[in-house]
Amino acid sequence: MRGAFKTLQAINPAKNIGAYIQTSLSILKDFSKQCLSTQGTVLHCHLMKMGISYDNHVAVKLLIMYLKCRKTFEADQIIKDFNGFNLVGHNCLISANVDWGKLDEARKLFDEMPQRNEVSWTAMISGFFKYGRVEEAMWFFYRNPFEDVYKWTAGISGLVQNGLTAKAMKLFLEMLKAGVLPNDITFTSVVKACADLGDFGLGRSVLGLVVKSGFEDNVSVSNSFVTFHLRLGEKDMAMRIFDQMGERDVVSWTAILDMYVEKGDLREARRIFDEMPERNEVAWSAMISRYSQCGYTEESVKLFSQMVNSGFTPNISCFSSVINALATLEAMKAGMSVHARTLKTGITRNVFICSSLVDLYCKCGNIADARSVFETLEEKNVVCWNSMISGYSLNGHLDEARDLFDQMPKKNIASWNCMIAGYSENEQFDKVFEVFNVMLLSGEIPDPSSCASVLCACASIASLGTGKNLHGKIVKLGLQLNTFVGTALTDMYAKCGDIDSSRNIFDILPRKNEITWTAMIQGLAENGFAEESISLFEEMLRNSSVAPNELILSAVLFACSHCGLVDKGLCYFGLMKDVYNLEPKERHYTCVVDMLSRAGRLSEAERFIKSTPSETEVNAWAALLSGCKIHSEDEIAERAAKRIYELGEKKSGGYILLSNVYASAGRWTDVMHTRQLMKEKGLKKSGGCSWLELKNEIHIFYSQDGCHSQTAEIYGVLESLQSDMLIL
């Protein structure tokens, strides 16, 4: 405001009244764009004092400003103050009502006009097209007496805007027959129509007409042709047009940026972005969203900060992308800052923003704030419900997740998957089957994600019968060749001990990813087919593009350990870093120790543990201790046990192994001493657990557990069996 008055004060109105009025008009235009009605009113008063507020051009700008800011009283006052102002005033009022969506009011004003010009008619045509009232828009079009380019352009643009591209092209031909020459806006709309129709030949014909009409250097028309070629997949041609443009604007650069973003070529997209002389919100949002989607979360957040610091206001897509990036980083403090910014911009109740915020707070473990955001949204869509349910499941609040799930007014397949996956990840496998069965009864058709989660539950409790039943449903649904589902089936059959079925599924899969290979290699190894496991690994190296990963090499080392191929296993371990560029993890060191210990090379195993570059996990010493028990090596066993004590392991496994070593050697005093240490540390041997499947229901039993609904009957049968055994 101060800057505006300083600009006016620099001009002497007595000497240059024209410049003074032009500057006033420019300032009023800026106030209109930003809806600064208070500042505009102050300027209005100033112009009244200067005696130039009655200038016709100034009065029109004041009227437009007040209408833009919805100050109808002030607008009406200006119209009343001017004689001969009716036509312009009416046109301004019509345009304002169209902007406000009050089409019936605009039509009433139009009907009341004593005279109309081309602006009046064009405002009505464009206005009704804008709100999808096509028939009424065309009624005004055909009754418009002014056969000028504005009438035809309003009709063509309106039809394209409403997806009626064929009718738009027909109208364009009528325009040419009428002898009316198109302008840049006409050509831009026509080129868009060609793109929507996917008619490359028609687009080329329009290009010829553009050149003939002298619009080939127009920025807007060139931009439309860049977009046209991009939409038809002619990326090289689009780039050629872009390179030949003498003048480019932000739309030109953004179109090319979008091309590289859609291709996933982030390096080239970033180069274009950095070269852009001017950026808009669309360009910033495209880069931020793509970085977030491709996993470059830190770069996405960094770019968002730069955007805000550059004075740009992020749009909904941009906010959603950066919140998702922060959720991945679990950066709650930064996320709360972005949340505050959404509150300032007034879009926090947008359902997409809300869902992203719920996801952010849940991933950061802040369930209370997640639920608070969820409750603020008056109209929740299924995505928002799913985000909250998934968040509860992620944080282990499965009762709350189930309550919310049951309250959902409408569920989709993702809703069911959230509950099934939540129970599966929290090892409540009986609930997995329960929810899955309810889903089937509801008529919802399982997708690959549903099937994979249930198969994972089957694998976890070795429920082969349930897994086979689900396999039958998968075949009926035609999902058996899906890589995701096929991998889960391979893993399920392997973990249930049916290695033949596992291998059959694996062999028929047309596409195998690294998880598929891992499941089969590991399945063979764990089921005692160690040599076949190693052979499959060698086949993967020869015939697939899958590179060995940490899990695959863990399975291979496990296989080598269980079939006594120590030297081969050591060779694979050496290749990890030297050939495959994989840094061995603690589990790989443990596998090597176990491999050496099983083979009786206990001293070598002990030296290997001590030579590892980092602190070795307790499991490695426990593996050595287990080898000592097999090969009756008390001295090394005691050193291993001492190391387990020093590491302060809070699990009982190492102590139980040492106790068994002492028991095998008949050292009962040491057995008692070890058991006493376990008692002092509060360690207990885990209770045994078993389960059985009966009539598609899983029954789980723990040692000395009386929770089963038929506990009395079960113990009664056991006592009867014990009595029969004593008699026999």
Sequence and secondary structure as in RCSB ss.txt:
>XXXX:A:sequence
MRGAFKTLQAINPAKNIGAYIQTSLSILKDFSKQCLSTQGTVLHCHLMKMGISYDNHVAVKLLIMYLKCRKTFEA
DQIIKDFNGFNLVGHNCLISANVDWGKLDEARKLFDEMPQRNEVSWTAMISGFFKYGRVEEAMWFFYRNPFEDVY
KWTAGISGLVQNGLTAKAMKLFLEMLKAGVLPNDITFTSVVKACADLGDFGLGRSVLGLVVKSGFEDNVSVSNSF
VTFHLRLGEKDMAMRIFDQMGERDVVSWTAILDMYVEKGDLREARRIFDEMPERNEVAWSAMISRYSQCGYTEES
VKLFSQMVNSGFTPNISCFSSVINALATLEAMKAGMSVHARTLKTGITRNVFICSSLVDLYCKCGNIADARSVFE
TLEEKNVVCWNSMISGYSLNGHLDEARDLFDQMPKKNIASWNCMIAGYSENEQFDKVFEVFNVMLLSGEIPDPSS
CASVLCACASIASLGTGKNLHGKIVKLGLQLNTFVGTALTDMYAKCGDIDSSRNIFDILPRKNEITWTAMIQGLA
ENGFAEESISLFEEMLRNSSVAPNELILSAVLFACSHCGLVDKGLCYFGLMKDVYNLEPKERHYTCVVDMLSRAG
RLSEAERFIKSTPSETEVNAWAALLSGCKIHSEDEIAERAAKRIYELGEKKSGGYILLSNVYASAGRWTDVMHTR
QLMKEKGLKKSGGCSWLELKNEIHIFYSQDGCHSQTAEIYGVLESLQSDMLIL
>XXXX:A:secstr
 HHHHHHHHTS TTT HHHHHHHHHHHHHHHHHHT HHHHHHHHHHHHHHT TTSHHHHHHHHHHHHHTT HHHH
HHHHHH TT HHHHHHHHHHHHHHTT HHHHHHHHHH SS  HHHHHHHHHHHHHTT HHHHHHHHHH    SHH
HHHHHHHHHHHTT HHHHHHHHHHHHHTT    HHHHHHHHHHHHHHT HHHHHHHHHHHHHHT TT HHHHHHH
HHHHHHTT HHHHHHHHHH SS  HHHHHHHHHHHHHHT HHHHHHHHHH SS  HHHHHHHHHHHHHTT HHHH
HHHHHHHHHTT    HHHHHHHHHHHHHHT HHHHHHHHHHHHHHT TTSHHHHHHHHHHHHHTT HHHHHHHHH
H SS  HHHHHHHHHHHHHTT HHHHHHHHHH SS  HHHHHHHHHHHHHTT HHHHHHHHHHHHHHT    HHH
HHHHHHHHHHTT HHHHHHHHHHHHHHT TT HHHHHHHHHHHHHTT HHHHHHHHHH S   HHHHHHHHHHHH
HTT HHHHHHHHHHHHHH S    HHHHHHHHHHHHHTT HHHHHHHHHHHHHTS     HHHHHHHHHHHHHTT
 HHHHHHHHHHSSS   HHHHHHHHHHHHHHT HHHHHHHHHHHHHTT  SSHHHHHHHHHHHHTT HHHHHHHH
HHHHHTT      EEEEEETTEEEEEETT   STTHHHHHHHHHHHHHHHHH 
